[in-house]
């Protein structure tokens, strides 16, 4: 199968489904990643890609290194402005994602949960669901929403749908590779007890695991799933 992971920012793809990515790759699936926004530029007083070119290049290299650890192909970078998608026309976010879906023809798409605190996550979710609308002939058979530590659990229930996972992927055998992929994003990680710490993310994987009766898991919502009986 062709698998596509759509992430708002560099590191979201590993946070949300790094273990599942590795499992897909191990079974022979082709795993592609698209990272929609550049990352980093929202941390300054204003967006200045020239002044932050070194940090942006480092983030892209981190994404490439993480993809290699997990068995995915080199990521696609759309380079949209970080934490500023709400200032863009939604169509300008949908179109490049739609073009990649038409090119890569994924059967399974993973993307951000639509109720996250981060505005880019919410807009990317909407853009992906729109780009994957179920027109006749579409390649997409399933869309899953993943949780992103330090955004999904920090959201107010009044911002959107609360993350209630119904699909769990056993990552007991790929958790260590997820940890190594997270280490590629050292600049984005925080010390424990921050939600986006290696220890915190391992604790989350263990909790999702015991919720499903396995040693470690990643949890997903089901946006759409077509099953042939």
C-alpha positions in Angstrom: 0.0 0.0 0.0 0.9 3.6 -0.3 0.8 5.5 3.0 0.8 9.3 3.3 1.4 11.1 6.6 0.5 14.8 6.5 2.1 16.8 9.3 1.7 20.5 10.0 5.2 21.0 11.4 8.5 19.1 11.4 8.2 16.5 14.2 4.4 16.2 14.2 4.7 13.1 12.0 6.9 11.3 14.5 5.0 12.5 17.6 1.7 11.3 16.1 2.5 8.2 14.2 6.2 7.4 14.2 5.6 3.9 15.4 2.9 3.2 12.9 5.1 4.6 10.1 7.8 2.1 11.0 5.3 -0.8 11.1 4.0 0.2 7.6 7.6 0.3 6.3 8.4 -3.0 7.8 5.5 -4.7 6.0 6.7 -3.3 2.6 4.3 -0.3 2.4 5.6 2.8 0.7 5.5 5.6 3.3 5.6 9.2 2.3 5.5 12.3 4.5 4.4 15.8 3.7 5.3 18.6 6.1 3.0 21.6 5.4 4.6 24.5 7.2 8.2 25.5 7.7 8.4 25.5 11.5 10.5 27.8 13.7 9.5 31.2 12.1 6.7 31.9 14.6 9.2 32.1 17.4 10.6 35.5 16.4 8.9 38.9 16.6 8.1 38.6 12.8 8.5 36.0 10.1 12.0 36.3 8.5 12.9 33.2 6.6 16.3 34.7 5.6 17.4 35.3 9.2 16.1 31.9 10.3 17.4 30.0 7.2 19.9 28.0 9.3 17.2 26.8 11.7 14.8 26.0 8.9 17.5 24.0 7.1 18.3 22.1 10.3 14.6 21.2 10.8 14.4 19.8 7.3 17.5 17.8 7.9 16.0 16.5 11.1 12.8 15.4 9.2 14.9 13.6 6.6 17.0 11.9 9.3 13.8 10.8 11.2 12.2 9.5 8.0 15.3 7.4 7.4 15.1 5.9 10.9 11.5 5.0 10.4 11.8 3.6 6.8 9.9 6.4 5.1 10.9 8.2 1.9 12.4 11.7 1.9 9.7 14.1 3.1 8.0 16.7 0.9 8.2 20.2 2.3 5.5 22.7 1.3 7.1 25.6 3.3 4.0 27.5 4.3 4.3 30.1 7.1 4.5 28.7 10.6 1.5 29.2 12.9 0.0 31.6 10.3 -2.2 29.3 8.2 -5.2 31.1 9.6 -4.0 34.1 7.6 -4.1 32.2 4.3 -6.9 31.3 2.0 -7.9 27.7 2.9 -7.7 26.8 -0.8 -4.0 27.7 -0.9 -3.4 25.1 1.8 -5.6 22.5 0.1 -4.2 22.7 -3.4 -0.6 21.6 -2.8 -1.8 18.7 -0.5 -4.3 17.7 -3.2 -1.6 17.7 -5.8 0.6 15.4 -3.8 -2.4 13.0 -3.2 -3.0 12.9 -6.9 0.7 12.2 -7.5 1.3 9.6 -4.7 -2.1 7.9 -4.8 -2.1 6.9 -1.1 -4.6 4.3 0.1 -4.2 5.4 3.8 -3.7 9.0 5.0 -2.7 10.0 8.5 -3.1 13.6 9.6 -3.5 15.9 12.6 -6.6 15.7 14.9 -9.0 18.5 14.0 -9.5 19.7 17.6 -5.9 20.5 18.5 -4.8 23.7 20.3 -2.4 24.6 17.5 -4.3 26.5 14.7 -2.1 25.0 12.0 -3.1 21.5 13.1 -6.8 22.3 12.8 -6.4 23.9 9.4 -4.3 21.1 8.0 -6.9 18.6 9.2 -9.6 20.5 7.3 -7.4 20.8 4.2 -6.6 17.1 4.2 -10.2 16.0 4.6 -11.1 18.3 1.8 -8.3 17.2 -0.4 -9.3 13.5 0.2 -13.0 14.1 -0.4 -14.6 10.8 -1.6 -15.0 11.5 -5.3 -15.3 8.4 -7.5 -11.9 7.1 -8.4 -10.0 8.4 -5.4 -7.2 6.2 -4.2 -7.8 7.1 -0.5 -9.6 4.3 1.4 -8.9 5.5 5.0 -8.1 8.7 6.9 -6.9 8.6 10.4 -6.3 11.4 12.9 -3.3 11.2 15.2 -2.7 13.0 18.5 0.2 15.5 18.9 1.6 15.7 22.4 1.5 19.4 23.7 -1.3 20.3 21.4 -4.1 17.6 21.4 -4.3 17.3 25.1 -3.9 21.0 25.8 -6.9 22.1 23.7 -10.2 23.2 25.1 -13.2 21.0 24.3 -14.9 24.2 23.0 -12.3 24.5 20.2 -13.3 21.4 18.4 -13.9 17.7 18.8 -12.2 16.1 21.8 -9.7 13.4 20.8 -11.5 10.0 21.4 -9.4 7.3 19.8 -11.0 4.1 18.5 -8.1 2.7 16.6 -4.9 1.5 18.2 -1.7 0.4 16.5 0.6 -1.9 18.4 4.0 -0.3 18.4 5.6 -2.5 21.0 8.3 -3.6 18.4 8.8 -0.1 16.9 8.7 2.1 20.0 12.5 2.2 20.2 12.8 3.4 16.6 10.2 6.1 17.3 12.4 7.2 20.2 15.4 7.4 17.9 13.5 9.4 15.4 12.5 11.8 18.1 16.1 12.2 19.0 16.6 13.5 15.5 14.4 16.4 16.5 16.5 17.4 19.6 15.8 21.1 19.0 12.0 20.5 19.3 12.1 18.3 22.4 11.8 19.4 26.0 13.0 18.0 29.4 10.6 15.9 31.4 7.9 16.5 32.6 7.0 18.5 29.5 4.5 16.6 27.3 6.9 16.8 24.4 9.8 15.0 26.2 11.1 11.6 25.3 10.0 10.3 28.7 6.5 11.8 28.4 6.0 10.4 24.9 7.1 6.9 26.0 4.6 7.2 28.9 1.9 8.1 26.5 2.8 5.1 24.3 2.6 2.9 27.3 -0.8 4.3 28.4 -2.2 3.9 24.9 -0.8 0.4 25.0 -2.4 -0.6 28.2 -5.7 0.9 27.0 -5.6 -1.7 24.2 -4.0 -4.6 26.1 -0.5 -4.3 24.5 2.9 -3.0 25.7 2.8 0.2 23.6 0.5 1.8 21.1 -0.4 4.8 19.1 -4.0 6.0 19.1 -6.1 7.4 16.3 -9.5 8.7 15.4 -11.2 7.3 12.3 -12.2 10.1 9.9 -13.2 7.8 7.2 -12.6 4.1 6.5 -13.8 2.0 3.6 -13.8 -1.8 4.2 -14.4 -4.4 1.6 -16.2 -7.4 3.2 
